[in-house]
Amino acid sequence: MIRVAIADDEALMRHGLRMLVDSAPDLKCIGEASNGKEALALAPQCDVLLLDLRMPLMDGLEALERIKALGSGPEVLVLTAFDTQSNVLAALNNGAIGFLLKTTPPLQLIAAIRAAAASQTLLSPSVLQELLDRARPRARDPRMSALSERELEVGQLIASGKTNQEISAELYLSLSTVKTHIARIMEKLDCTNRVQVAIKILEHNAA
């Protein structure tokens, strides 16, 4: 059972998310938080935290930073709207495993929670690209040259939103080999999660 906590200052949003989470047989909402301080208190109890960025008392970015400082905290999926591009990128760079728009379809949200619990994420390349276009200049990262041809191929598939299983099937590689390639990509690009890899790949493609 995947334990999920919801942090959002809107009661209606929390209620809807709780109903959705509890409708899945393998997910259970273990608590709600209406501000960053409450989210921080809930973090040790859950596997995945759905975290809004704009909350009172302590905002989502500060809560995320403190949660990641715990070391053994949950995977964090950021909930956001389009008017927080720079904050989303800051959250991803600070260790969030991914982000979701509040308009994400229910089945995609459930899939994203399951992926996050497995230390993966479902990416929306179009949203990532729009965030990059608005929030930061395009620049080629010299570390990209350290990637092998196969690693770059795997990276491109990560940026296109593929899961490990889909990459394995598309490249005719074992799942363990895919995981090894991803670990090497993260090490070479100094990334802590797949979203950061996707951002660097998209920047590389656009440079």
C-alpha positions in Angstrom: 0.0 0.0 0.0 1.4 3.4 -1.0 0.9 6.0 1.7 0.0 9.4 0.3 -0.2 12.8 2.0 -1.8 15.9 0.5 -0.6 19.4 1.2 -2.7 22.2 -0.3 -4.3 25.3 1.3 -7.5 24.8 -0.6 -9.9 22.5 1.3 -11.8 21.6 -1.9 -8.7 20.6 -3.7 -7.6 18.4 -0.7 -11.0 16.8 -0.5 -11.0 16.0 -4.2 -7.5 14.6 -4.1 -8.2 12.5 -1.1 -11.3 10.9 -2.8 -9.2 10.2 -5.9 -6.3 8.7 -3.9 -8.6 6.5 -1.8 -10.4 5.2 -4.9 -7.2 3.4 -6.0 -6.8 -0.1 -4.4 -3.1 0.4 -3.8 -3.1 4.0 -2.5 -4.2 5.4 0.8 -4.3 9.0 1.9 -2.9 9.1 5.4 -3.3 12.8 6.1 -3.8 16.3 4.8 -2.0 19.6 5.4 -3.2 23.1 4.8 0.2 24.8 5.2 3.9 24.0 4.9 4.4 23.4 8.6 1.7 20.7 8.6 3.2 19.2 5.5 6.6 19.0 7.2 5.0 17.1 10.1 3.2 14.7 7.8 6.3 13.9 5.6 7.8 11.1 7.7 4.5 9.2 7.7 4.0 8.9 3.9 5.7 7.5 0.8 4.5 10.2 -1.6 3.7 13.8 -0.7 1.5 15.9 -3.1 2.8 19.4 -2.3 1.3 22.8 -3.4 3.8 25.6 -3.7 1.7 28.4 -2.5 0.7 27.9 1.1 0.6 30.0 4.3 3.0 29.9 7.3 5.6 28.0 5.2 5.5 27.8 1.4 6.0 24.7 -0.6 9.6 25.4 -1.5 10.7 25.9 2.0 8.8 22.8 3.1 10.4 20.8 0.3 13.9 21.9 1.3 13.3 20.9 4.9 11.8 17.6 3.9 14.7 16.7 1.6 17.1 17.6 4.5 15.5 14.7 6.4 17.3 12.3 4.1 14.7 9.5 4.4 11.7 11.6 3.6 9.0 10.8 1.0 9.1 11.4 -2.7 7.5 14.8 -3.4 5.3 15.6 -6.4 4.7 19.4 -6.7 1.2 20.6 -7.5 1.3 23.8 -9.5 -0.3 26.1 -12.0 1.3 27.8 -15.0 2.0 31.1 -13.2 4.8 29.5 -11.0 7.3 28.5 -13.7 10.4 29.6 -11.8 9.2 28.1 -8.6 8.6 24.8 -10.3 12.1 24.7 -11.7 13.5 25.6 -8.3 11.4 22.8 -6.7 12.7 20.2 -9.3 16.3 21.3 -8.7 15.7 21.0 -5.0 14.8 17.4 -5.2 11.1 17.1 -6.1 10.6 14.0 -8.2 8.2 15.8 -10.5 5.4 18.2 -10.8 1.7 18.0 -11.8 -0.6 20.6 -13.0 -3.8 20.9 -11.0 -5.7 20.1 -14.2 -4.0 16.7 -14.5 -6.5 14.0 -15.5 -7.3 11.6 -12.6 -5.8 8.5 -14.1 -2.6 10.3 -14.9 -2.4 11.6 -11.4 -2.8 8.1 -10.0 -0.1 6.8 -12.4 2.2 9.6 -11.4 1.8 8.8 -7.7 2.6 5.1 -8.4 5.6 6.1 -10.5 6.9 8.5 -7.7 6.6 5.7 -5.1 8.9 3.7 -7.4 11.3 6.7 -7.7 10.1 7.4 -11.2 7.9 10.1 -12.6 5.6 10.7 -15.5 6.8 13.8 -17.4 4.8 16.1 -19.6 7.4 17.1 -22.2 5.3 20.0 -23.6 4.9 21.5 -20.1 8.5 21.1 -19.3 9.5 22.7 -22.6 7.1 25.7 -21.9 8.5 26.1 -18.5 12.1 26.1 -19.9 11.1 28.6 -22.6 9.7 31.0 -20.0 12.0 30.5 -17.0 15.5 30.2 -18.2 17.7 30.8 -21.2 18.8 27.9 -23.3 22.4 26.9 -22.9 24.3 23.8 -23.8 25.7 22.0 -20.8 29.3 20.9 -21.4 28.6 17.8 -19.2 26.4 16.4 -22.0 29.5 15.5 -23.9 30.3 13.0 -21.2 27.3 10.9 -22.1 27.8 7.8 -24.3 25.6 7.4 -27.4 23.4 4.9 -25.6 23.1 7.1 -22.5 22.0 10.0 -24.6 19.5 7.7 -26.3 18.1 6.7 -22.9 18.1 10.4 -21.8 16.1 11.4 -24.8 13.5 8.7 -23.9 13.3 10.0 -20.3 12.7 13.5 -21.6 9.9 12.1 -23.8 8.1 10.8 -20.8 9.0 7.1 -21.1 9.1 4.9 -18.0 11.9 2.4 -17.3 9.7 -0.4 -18.6 9.0 1.4 -21.9 12.6 2.3 -22.4 13.5 -1.3 -21.8 11.1 -2.5 -24.5 12.0 0.2 -27.0 15.7 -0.3 -26.8 15.6 -4.1 -26.2 17.5 -3.7 -23.0 16.9 -5.5 -19.7 15.3 -3.4 -16.9 18.5 -3.6 -14.8 20.6 -2.3 -17.8 18.2 0.7 -18.2 18.5 1.5 -14.5 22.3 1.3 -14.8 22.3 3.7 -17.7 20.0 6.1 -15.8 22.2 6.0 -12.7 25.3 6.9 -14.9 23.4 9.7 -16.6 22.4 11.2 -13.3 26.0 10.9 -12.0 27.5 12.5 -15.1 24.9 15.3 -15.3 24.9 15.9 -11.5 21.2 15.1 -11.3 19.2 13.7 -8.4 16.1 12.6 -10.3 14.6 12.0 -13.7 13.0 15.4 -14.0 16.4 17.1 -13.7 17.7 14.7 -16.4 14.7 15.6 -18.7 15.3 19.3 -18.2 19.0 19.0 -19.2 18.1 16.9 -22.2 15.5 19.4 -23.4 17.9 22.3 -22.9 20.5 20.3 -24.9 18.0 19.7 -27.7 17.0 23.4 -27.8 20.6 24.8 -27.7 
